[in-house]
Amino acid sequence: MRRSTLAEYGGGVTLPGYRVESGGVSSLAPGEVSHARGRHTHPDPEIFLILSGAGRIHLDGRAEDFAAGDVLIVEPGEDHHLEAVTGVVTTWLHLEPVP
């Protein structure tokens, strides 16, 4: 996983060689986890823009804290789940390779 902040992306968040395939906005209540039990992976990167709140990302069996303003780039094949400590609002973007 790569981590940075929204402030570092003044010109917009991009990954060379990829474009946005789908996305949305999700909210999690305190204690809620973003995906059902079991492995949750993608063949391409996924970007989370943390708009508000704080929580933990569970990534390949380890946990790291995140907070509003963080940008989390989950690499292809990484097992990931978001867990809200406070209420969390995030924008998520599934990417695909540019043909």
Order of alpha helices (4+ residues) and beta strands (2+ residues): beta-beta-beta-beta-beta-beta-beta-beta
